[in-house]
Amino acid sequence: MVNMAQSISFIAVICIILFPGTRTSDTSPTCSVIQGLPGLNGRDGRDGINGFKGDPALLFARGAIAGEKTFVTSGKELTYEQSNSICQKAGGQLASPKNSEENTAVLEVAQHYGLFPFLGITDIQTEGIFRYSDGKSLAYSNWSPGEPNQWGEEDCVEMQLNGIWNDKSCKEKRLIICEFQS
């Protein structure tokens, strides 16, 4: 069962999916279920049908589309590892721009919240060689001048609010933006 409210411009999208494996089939963001999130108890009538505790639900409040990818966020900030895990459980991955159009889509979502997001790019496998989270070499980059500088333990990549990338500690908390294939 999918309940969806979508603005005409696709800027505000709210997806709540109540059954595992359900995916949307139109141009709205792909939403999947994260098992174990508590459901909400509501009242019949104006506030909706009663939910049952334990119903899995995932809320994506904002999104942007670039090519065949959809980028969505819940507006929450977590560490790289936590963010990566949430995106994978939802059936996607952390935003991993592979061209300027995708970079701009991620930037639009980040600018709405005024928060830097983590990208699905690290040098955890091989120090000094940044790769996408699937291990593939970067097809596109938008590093700030002098970056990556490896200052301290900076194995992850954040996007600043001008779209430029900076290497950052994976233990910092950054905006979660997940990427899904349309």
Biotite code that builds the C-alpha atoms (Angstrom):
import biotite.structure as struc

atoms = struc.array([
    struc.Atom([0.000, 0.000, 0.000], chain_id="A", res_id=1, res_name="MET", atom_name="CA", element="C"),
    struc.Atom([1.507, 3.335, -1.014], chain_id="A", res_id=2, res_name="VAL", atom_name="CA", element="C"),
    struc.Atom([0.243, 6.730, 0.140], chain_id="A", res_id=3, res_name="ASN", atom_name="CA", element="C"),
    struc.Atom([1.866, 9.560, -1.765], chain_id="A", res_id=4, res_name="MET", atom_name="CA", element="C"),
    struc.Atom([1.627, 13.345, -1.815], chain_id="A", res_id=5, res_name="ALA", atom_name="CA", element="C"),
    struc.Atom([3.604, 15.020, -4.566], chain_id="A", res_id=6, res_name="GLN", atom_name="CA", element="C"),
    struc.Atom([3.934, 18.671, -5.479], chain_id="A", res_id=7, res_name="SER", atom_name="CA", element="C"),
    struc.Atom([3.788, 19.577, -9.160], chain_id="A", res_id=8, res_name="ILE", atom_name="CA", element="C"),
    struc.Atom([7.467, 20.516, -9.201], chain_id="A", res_id=9, res_name="SER", atom_name="CA", element="C"),
    struc.Atom([8.508, 17.339, -7.379], chain_id="A", res_id=10, res_name="PHE", atom_name="CA", element="C"),
    struc.Atom([10.284, 19.434, -4.771], chain_id="A", res_id=11, res_name="ILE", atom_name="CA", element="C"),
    struc.Atom([8.294, 18.055, -1.835], chain_id="A", res_id=12, res_name="ALA", atom_name="CA", element="C"),
    struc.Atom([7.696, 14.357, -1.992], chain_id="A", res_id=13, res_name="VAL", atom_name="CA", element="C"),
    struc.Atom([6.493, 12.259, 0.899], chain_id="A", res_id=14, res_name="ILE", atom_name="CA", element="C"),
    struc.Atom([6.454, 8.515, 0.467], chain_id="A", res_id=15, res_name="CYS", atom_name="CA", element="C"),
    struc.Atom([5.228, 6.086, 3.060], chain_id="A", res_id=16, res_name="ILE", atom_name="CA", element="C"),
    struc.Atom([5.434, 2.460, 2.139], chain_id="A", res_id=17, res_name="ILE", atom_name="CA", element="C"),
    struc.Atom([3.833, -0.056, 4.413], chain_id="A", res_id=18, res_name="LEU", atom_name="CA", element="C"),
    struc.Atom([4.762, -3.363, 2.791], chain_id="A", res_id=19, res_name="PHE", atom_name="CA", element="C"),
    struc.Atom([8.253, -4.739, 1.985], chain_id="A", res_id=20, res_name="PRO", atom_name="CA", element="C"),
    struc.Atom([9.392, -4.804, -1.623], chain_id="A", res_id=21, res_name="GLY", atom_name="CA", element="C"),
    struc.Atom([6.901, -2.198, -2.831], chain_id="A", res_id=22, res_name="THR", atom_name="CA", element="C"),
    struc.Atom([8.348, 0.350, -5.265], chain_id="A", res_id=23, res_name="ARG", atom_name="CA", element="C"),
    struc.Atom([6.717, 3.218, -7.072], chain_id="A", res_id=24, res_name="THR", atom_name="CA", element="C"),
    struc.Atom([6.433, 2.921, -10.840], chain_id="A", res_id=25, res_name="SER", atom_name="CA", element="C"),
    struc.Atom([6.002, 6.508, -11.984], chain_id="A", res_id=26, res_name="ASP", atom_name="CA", element="C"),
    struc.Atom([8.491, 9.388, -12.001], chain_id="A", res_id=27, res_name="THR", atom_name="CA", element="C"),
    struc.Atom([8.291, 9.947, -8.246], chain_id="A", res_id=28, res_name="SER", atom_name="CA", element="C"),
    struc.Atom([11.255, 8.916, -6.094], chain_id="A", res_id=29, res_name="PRO", atom_name="CA", element="C"),
    struc.Atom([11.728, 5.235, -5.514], chain_id="A", res_id=30, res_name="THR", atom_name="CA", element="C"),
    struc.Atom([10.856, 4.381, -1.940], chain_id="A", res_id=31, res_name="CYS", atom_name="CA", element="C"),
    struc.Atom([11.548, 1.158, -0.160], chain_id="A", res_id=32, res_name="SER", atom_name="CA", element="C"),
    struc.Atom([11.041, -0.105, 3.322], chain_id="A", res_id=33, res_name="VAL", atom_name="CA", element="C"),
    struc.Atom([13.486, -0.166, 6.195], chain_id="A", res_id=34, res_name="ILE", atom_name="CA", element="C"),
    struc.Atom([12.432, -3.015, 8.453], chain_id="A", res_id=35, res_name="GLN", atom_name="CA", element="C"),
    struc.Atom([12.019, -2.333, 12.135], chain_id="A", res_id=36, res_name="GLY", atom_name="CA", element="C"),
    struc.Atom([10.964, 1.307, 12.138], chain_id="A", res_id=37, res_name="LEU", atom_name="CA", element="C"),
    struc.Atom([7.915, 1.752, 14.357], chain_id="A", res_id=38, res_name="PRO", atom_name="CA", element="C"),
    struc.Atom([4.587, 2.539, 12.755], chain_id="A", res_id=39, res_name="GLY", atom_name="CA", element="C"),
    struc.Atom([2.403, 5.408, 13.926], chain_id="A", res_id=40, res_name="LEU", atom_name="CA", element="C"),
    struc.Atom([-0.826, 4.938, 15.842], chain_id="A", res_id=41, res_name="ASN", atom_name="CA", element="C"),
    struc.Atom([-3.492, 7.179, 14.329], chain_id="A", res_id=42, res_name="GLY", atom_name="CA", element="C"),
    struc.Atom([-7.229, 7.618, 14.725], chain_id="A", res_id=43, res_name="ARG", atom_name="CA", element="C"),
    struc.Atom([-9.830, 6.604, 12.203], chain_id="A", res_id=44, res_name="ASP", atom_name="CA", element="C"),
    struc.Atom([-11.205, 9.566, 10.319], chain_id="A", res_id=45, res_name="GLY", atom_name="CA", element="C"),
    struc.Atom([-9.414, 12.830, 9.775], chain_id="A", res_id=46, res_name="ARG", atom_name="CA", element="C"),
    struc.Atom([-6.010, 11.613, 11.004], chain_id="A", res_id=47, res_name="ASP", atom_name="CA", element="C"),
    struc.Atom([-6.096, 8.412, 8.994], chain_id="A", res_id=48, res_name="GLY", atom_name="CA", element="C"),
    struc.Atom([-6.536, 4.722, 9.596], chain_id="A", res_id=49, res_name="ILE", atom_name="CA", element="C"),
    struc.Atom([-4.970, 3.188, 12.676], chain_id="A", res_id=50, res_name="ASN", atom_name="CA", element="C"),
    struc.Atom([-1.451, 1.910, 12.139], chain_id="A", res_id=51, res_name="GLY", atom_name="CA", element="C"),
    struc.Atom([0.025, -1.047, 13.946], chain_id="A", res_id=52, res_name="PHE", atom_name="CA", element="C"),
    struc.Atom([3.211, -0.783, 15.937], chain_id="A", res_id=53, res_name="LYS", atom_name="CA", element="C"),
    struc.Atom([6.072, -2.322, 14.005], chain_id="A", res_id=54, res_name="GLY", atom_name="CA", element="C"),
    struc.Atom([4.717, -1.428, 10.557], chain_id="A", res_id=55, res_name="ASP", atom_name="CA", element="C"),
    struc.Atom([7.862, -0.464, 8.644], chain_id="A", res_id=56, res_name="PRO", atom_name="CA", element="C"),
    struc.Atom([7.815, 3.017, 7.137], chain_id="A", res_id=57, res_name="ALA", atom_name="CA", element="C"),
    struc.Atom([10.345, 5.259, 5.448], chain_id="A", res_id=58, res_name="LEU", atom_name="CA", element="C"),
    struc.Atom([9.871, 8.949, 4.886], chain_id="A", res_id=59, res_name="LEU", atom_name="CA", element="C"),
    struc.Atom([11.626, 10.811, 2.087], chain_id="A", res_id=60, res_name="PHE", atom_name="CA", element="C"),
    struc.Atom([10.697, 14.462, 2.388], chain_id="A", res_id=61, res_name="ALA", atom_name="CA", element="C"),
    struc.Atom([12.651, 16.009, -0.484], chain_id="A", res_id=62, res_name="ARG", atom_name="CA", element="C"),
    struc.Atom([13.969, 14.860, -3.844], chain_id="A", res_id=63, res_name="GLY", atom_name="CA", element="C"),
    struc.Atom([15.407, 15.714, -7.236], chain_id="A", res_id=64, res_name="ALA", atom_name="CA", element="C"),
    struc.Atom([15.751, 13.789, -10.494], chain_id="A", res_id=65, res_name="ILE", atom_name="CA", element="C"),
    struc.Atom([18.745, 13.777, -12.852], chain_id="A", res_id=66, res_name="ALA", atom_name="CA", element="C"),
    struc.Atom([18.658, 11.516, -15.876], chain_id="A", res_id=67, res_name="GLY", atom_name="CA", element="C"),
    struc.Atom([17.645, 8.067, -14.687], chain_id="A", res_id=68, res_name="GLU", atom_name="CA", element="C"),
    struc.Atom([18.518, 8.700, -11.049], chain_id="A", res_id=69, res_name="LYS", atom_name="CA", element="C"),
    struc.Atom([16.385, 9.989, -8.218], chain_id="A", res_id=70, res_name="THR", atom_name="CA", element="C"),
    struc.Atom([18.027, 11.592, -5.177], chain_id="A", res_id=71, res_name="PHE", atom_name="CA", element="C"),
    struc.Atom([16.000, 11.750, -1.960], chain_id="A", res_id=72, res_name="VAL", atom_name="CA", element="C"),
    struc.Atom([16.525, 12.681, 1.671], chain_id="A", res_id=73, res_name="THR", atom_name="CA", element="C"),
    struc.Atom([14.761, 12.374, 4.981], chain_id="A", res_id=74, res_name="SER", atom_name="CA", element="C"),
    struc.Atom([16.457, 15.566, 6.184], chain_id="A", res_id=75, res_name="GLY", atom_name="CA", element="C"),
    struc.Atom([18.380, 13.650, 8.874], chain_id="A", res_id=76, res_name="LYS", atom_name="CA", element="C"),
    struc.Atom([22.120, 13.783, 9.544], chain_id="A", res_id=77, res_name="GLU", atom_name="CA", element="C"),
    struc.Atom([24.122, 10.656, 10.381], chain_id="A", res_id=78, res_name="LEU", atom_name="CA", element="C"),
    struc.Atom([27.674, 9.334, 10.051], chain_id="A", res_id=79, res_name="THR", atom_name="CA", element="C"),
    struc.Atom([28.850, 7.922, 6.717], chain_id="A", res_id=80, res_name="TYR", atom_name="CA", element="C"),
    struc.Atom([28.467, 4.319, 7.863], chain_id="A", res_id=81, res_name="GLU", atom_name="CA", element="C"),
    struc.Atom([24.949, 4.910, 9.222], chain_id="A", res_id=82, res_name="GLN", atom_name="CA", element="C"),
    struc.Atom([23.904, 6.847, 6.099], chain_id="A", res_id=83, res_name="SER", atom_name="CA", element="C"),
    struc.Atom([25.308, 4.207, 3.758], chain_id="A", res_id=84, res_name="ASN", atom_name="CA", element="C"),
    struc.Atom([23.498, 1.461, 5.676], chain_id="A", res_id=85, res_name="SER", atom_name="CA", element="C"),
    struc.Atom([20.134, 3.275, 5.512], chain_id="A", res_id=86, res_name="ILE", atom_name="CA", element="C"),
    struc.Atom([20.424, 3.864, 1.764], chain_id="A", res_id=87, res_name="CYS", atom_name="CA", element="C"),
    struc.Atom([21.335, 0.214, 1.146], chain_id="A", res_id=88, res_name="GLN", atom_name="CA", element="C"),
    struc.Atom([18.453, -1.048, 3.311], chain_id="A", res_id=89, res_name="LYS", atom_name="CA", element="C"),
    struc.Atom([16.119, 1.177, 1.275], chain_id="A", res_id=90, res_name="ALA", atom_name="CA", element="C"),
    struc.Atom([17.392, -0.431, -1.954], chain_id="A", res_id=91, res_name="GLY", atom_name="CA", element="C"),
    struc.Atom([19.667, 2.392, -3.067], chain_id="A", res_id=92, res_name="GLY", atom_name="CA", element="C"),
    struc.Atom([23.047, 3.854, -2.238], chain_id="A", res_id=93, res_name="GLN", atom_name="CA", element="C"),
    struc.Atom([24.469, 7.129, -0.996], chain_id="A", res_id=94, res_name="LEU", atom_name="CA", element="C"),
    struc.Atom([24.339, 9.850, -3.640], chain_id="A", res_id=95, res_name="ALA", atom_name="CA", element="C"),
    struc.Atom([27.251, 9.281, -6.027], chain_id="A", res_id=96, res_name="SER", atom_name="CA", element="C"),
    struc.Atom([27.260, 11.958, -8.756], chain_id="A", res_id=97, res_name="PRO", atom_name="CA", element="C"),
    struc.Atom([28.763, 10.740, -12.013], chain_id="A", res_id=98, res_name="LYS", atom_name="CA", element="C"),
    struc.Atom([28.285, 13.991, -13.962], chain_id="A", res_id=99, res_name="ASN", atom_name="CA", element="C"),
    struc.Atom([27.498, 17.674, -13.406], chain_id="A", res_id=100, res_name="SER", atom_name="CA", element="C"),
    struc.Atom([23.721, 17.153, -13.837], chain_id="A", res_id=101, res_name="GLU", atom_name="CA", element="C"),
    struc.Atom([23.674, 14.618, -10.989], chain_id="A", res_id=102, res_name="GLU", atom_name="CA", element="C"),
    struc.Atom([25.939, 16.842, -8.887], chain_id="A", res_id=103, res_name="ASN", atom_name="CA", element="C"),
    struc.Atom([23.471, 19.715, -9.367], chain_id="A", res_id=104, res_name="THR", atom_name="CA", element="C"),
    struc.Atom([20.513, 17.502, -8.369], chain_id="A", res_id=105, res_name="ALA", atom_name="CA", element="C"),
    struc.Atom([22.268, 16.482, -5.123], chain_id="A", res_id=106, res_name="VAL", atom_name="CA", element="C"),
    struc.Atom([23.186, 20.128, -4.516], chain_id="A", res_id=107, res_name="LEU", atom_name="CA", element="C"),
    struc.Atom([19.546, 21.259, -4.877], chain_id="A", res_id=108, res_name="GLU", atom_name="CA", element="C"),
    struc.Atom([18.453, 18.820, -2.173], chain_id="A", res_id=109, res_name="VAL", atom_name="CA", element="C"),
    struc.Atom([21.325, 19.836, 0.141], chain_id="A", res_id=110, res_name="ALA", atom_name="CA", element="C"),
    struc.Atom([20.690, 23.561, -0.341], chain_id="A", res_id=111, res_name="GLN", atom_name="CA", element="C"),
    struc.Atom([17.054, 23.184, 0.693], chain_id="A", res_id=112, res_name="HIS", atom_name="CA", element="C"),
    struc.Atom([18.212, 21.955, 4.110], chain_id="A", res_id=113, res_name="TYR", atom_name="CA", element="C"),
    struc.Atom([21.327, 24.109, 4.293], chain_id="A", res_id=114, res_name="GLY", atom_name="CA", element="C"),
    struc.Atom([23.326, 20.985, 5.195], chain_id="A", res_id=115, res_name="LEU", atom_name="CA", element="C"),
    struc.Atom([26.371, 19.326, 3.666], chain_id="A", res_id=116, res_name="PHE", atom_name="CA", element="C"),
    struc.Atom([25.663, 15.732, 2.563], chain_id="A", res_id=117, res_name="PRO", atom_name="CA", element="C"),
    struc.Atom([28.018, 12.780, 2.439], chain_id="A", res_id=118, res_name="PHE", atom_name="CA", element="C"),
    struc.Atom([28.583, 11.346, -1.034], chain_id="A", res_id=119, res_name="LEU", atom_name="CA", element="C"),
    struc.Atom([29.037, 7.638, -1.752], chain_id="A", res_id=120, res_name="GLY", atom_name="CA", element="C"),
    struc.Atom([32.747, 8.186, -2.332], chain_id="A", res_id=121, res_name="ILE", atom_name="CA", element="C"),
    struc.Atom([35.640, 7.197, -0.038], chain_id="A", res_id=122, res_name="THR", atom_name="CA", element="C"),
    struc.Atom([39.305, 6.244, 0.000], chain_id="A", res_id=123, res_name="ASP", atom_name="CA", element="C"),
    struc.Atom([38.707, 3.569, 2.639], chain_id="A", res_id=124, res_name="ILE", atom_name="CA", element="C"),
    struc.Atom([39.808, 0.755, 0.264], chain_id="A", res_id=125, res_name="GLN", atom_name="CA", element="C"),
    struc.Atom([43.093, 2.425, -0.734], chain_id="A", res_id=126, res_name="THR", atom_name="CA", element="C"),
    struc.Atom([44.309, 5.533, 1.083], chain_id="A", res_id=127, res_name="GLU", atom_name="CA", element="C"),
    struc.Atom([44.525, 8.504, -1.280], chain_id="A", res_id=128, res_name="GLY", atom_name="CA", element="C"),
    struc.Atom([42.489, 6.878, -4.085], chain_id="A", res_id=129, res_name="ILE", atom_name="CA", element="C"),
    struc.Atom([38.859, 7.929, -3.894], chain_id="A", res_id=130, res_name="PHE", atom_name="CA", element="C"),
    struc.Atom([36.316, 5.525, -5.379], chain_id="A", res_id=131, res_name="ARG", atom_name="CA", element="C"),
    struc.Atom([32.558, 5.127, -5.478], chain_id="A", res_id=132, res_name="TYR", atom_name="CA", element="C"),
    struc.Atom([31.151, 2.922, -2.708], chain_id="A", res_id=133, res_name="SER", atom_name="CA", element="C"),
    struc.Atom([30.852, 0.036, -5.226], chain_id="A", res_id=134, res_name="ASP", atom_name="CA", element="C"),
    struc.Atom([34.649, 0.175, -5.707], chain_id="A", res_id=135, res_name="GLY", atom_name="CA", element="C"),
    struc.Atom([34.588, 1.723, -9.189], chain_id="A", res_id=136, res_name="LYS", atom_name="CA", element="C"),
    struc.Atom([36.918, 4.582, -10.132], chain_id="A", res_id=137, res_name="SER", atom_name="CA", element="C"),
    struc.Atom([35.503, 8.093, -10.172], chain_id="A", res_id=138, res_name="LEU", atom_name="CA", element="C"),
    struc.Atom([33.921, 8.997, -13.510], chain_id="A", res_id=139, res_name="ALA", atom_name="CA", element="C"),
    struc.Atom([33.430, 12.607, -12.405], chain_id="A", res_id=140, res_name="TYR", atom_name="CA", element="C"),
    struc.Atom([34.783, 14.814, -9.640], chain_id="A", res_id=141, res_name="SER", atom_name="CA", element="C"),
    struc.Atom([34.189, 18.335, -8.401], chain_id="A", res_id=142, res_name="ASN", atom_name="CA", element="C"),
    struc.Atom([36.910, 18.809, -5.799], chain_id="A", res_id=143, res_name="TRP", atom_name="CA", element="C"),
    struc.Atom([37.549, 22.142, -4.160], chain_id="A", res_id=144, res_name="SER", atom_name="CA", element="C"),
    struc.Atom([41.031, 23.484, -5.049], chain_id="A", res_id=145, res_name="PRO", atom_name="CA", element="C"),
    struc.Atom([43.627, 21.731, -2.866], chain_id="A", res_id=146, res_name="GLY", atom_name="CA", element="C"),
    struc.Atom([41.296, 18.810, -2.133], chain_id="A", res_id=147, res_name="GLU", atom_name="CA", element="C"),
    struc.Atom([41.382, 16.039, -1.292], chain_id="A", res_id=148, res_name="PRO", atom_name="CA", element="C"),
    struc.Atom([44.039, 17.023, 1.212], chain_id="A", res_id=149, res_name="ASN", atom_name="CA", element="C"),
    struc.Atom([43.823, 14.025, 3.582], chain_id="A", res_id=150, res_name="GLN", atom_name="CA", element="C"),
    struc.Atom([44.053, 16.333, 6.611], chain_id="A", res_id=151, res_name="TRP", atom_name="CA", element="C"),
    struc.Atom([43.756, 13.969, 9.559], chain_id="A", res_id=152, res_name="GLY", atom_name="CA", element="C"),
    struc.Atom([41.499, 10.977, 8.987], chain_id="A", res_id=153, res_name="GLU", atom_name="CA", element="C"),
    struc.Atom([39.467, 12.265, 6.036], chain_id="A", res_id=154, res_name="GLU", atom_name="CA", element="C"),
    struc.Atom([38.342, 9.155, 4.181], chain_id="A", res_id=155, res_name="ASP", atom_name="CA", element="C"),
    struc.Atom([34.846, 10.308, 3.143], chain_id="A", res_id=156, res_name="CYS", atom_name="CA", element="C"),
    struc.Atom([33.545, 13.038, 0.840], chain_id="A", res_id=157, res_name="VAL", atom_name="CA", element="C"),
    struc.Atom([31.062, 15.786, 1.645], chain_id="A", res_id=158, res_name="GLU", atom_name="CA", element="C"),
    struc.Atom([29.448, 18.177, -0.789], chain_id="A", res_id=159, res_name="MET", atom_name="CA", element="C"),
    struc.Atom([29.530, 21.803, 0.260], chain_id="A", res_id=160, res_name="GLN", atom_name="CA", element="C"),
    struc.Atom([26.584, 24.088, -0.438], chain_id="A", res_id=161, res_name="LEU", atom_name="CA", element="C"),
    struc.Atom([28.267, 25.414, -3.599], chain_id="A", res_id=162, res_name="ASN", atom_name="CA", element="C"),
    struc.Atom([28.456, 21.893, -5.085], chain_id="A", res_id=163, res_name="GLY", atom_name="CA", element="C"),
    struc.Atom([32.197, 21.561, -4.497], chain_id="A", res_id=164, res_name="ILE", atom_name="CA", element="C"),
    struc.Atom([33.568, 18.437, -2.800], chain_id="A", res_id=165, res_name="TRP", atom_name="CA", element="C"),
    struc.Atom([35.763, 18.196, 0.291], chain_id="A", res_id=166, res_name="ASN", atom_name="CA", element="C"),
    struc.Atom([37.264, 15.153, 2.001], chain_id="A", res_id=167, res_name="ASP", atom_name="CA", element="C"),
    struc.Atom([35.936, 14.770, 5.536], chain_id="A", res_id=168, res_name="LYS", atom_name="CA", element="C"),
    struc.Atom([36.050, 12.422, 8.512], chain_id="A", res_id=169, res_name="SER", atom_name="CA", element="C"),
    struc.Atom([33.518, 9.609, 8.147], chain_id="A", res_id=170, res_name="CYS", atom_name="CA", element="C"),
    struc.Atom([32.639, 10.020, 11.837], chain_id="A", res_id=171, res_name="LYS", atom_name="CA", element="C"),
    struc.Atom([31.112, 13.472, 11.288], chain_id="A", res_id=172, res_name="GLU", atom_name="CA", element="C"),
    struc.Atom([27.351, 13.666, 10.797], chain_id="A", res_id=173, res_name="LYS", atom_name="CA", element="C"),
    struc.Atom([26.107, 14.833, 7.413], chain_id="A", res_id=174, res_name="ARG", atom_name="CA", element="C"),
    struc.Atom([22.795, 14.974, 5.541], chain_id="A", res_id=175, res_name="LEU", atom_name="CA", element="C"),
    struc.Atom([21.658, 11.595, 4.179], chain_id="A", res_id=176, res_name="ILE", atom_name="CA", element="C"),
    struc.Atom([20.878, 11.720, 0.458], chain_id="A", res_id=177, res_name="ILE", atom_name="CA", element="C"),
    struc.Atom([20.109, 8.362, -1.118], chain_id="A", res_id=178, res_name="CYS", atom_name="CA", element="C"),
    struc.Atom([20.269, 7.614, -4.828], chain_id="A", res_id=179, res_name="GLU", atom_name="CA", element="C"),
    struc.Atom([17.911, 5.284, -6.678], chain_id="A", res_id=180, res_name="PHE", atom_name="CA", element="C"),
    struc.Atom([17.838, 4.193, -10.313], chain_id="A", res_id=181, res_name="GLN", atom_name="CA", element="C"),
    struc.Atom([14.583, 5.319, -11.945], chain_id="A", res_id=182, res_name="SER", atom_name="CA", element="C"),
])
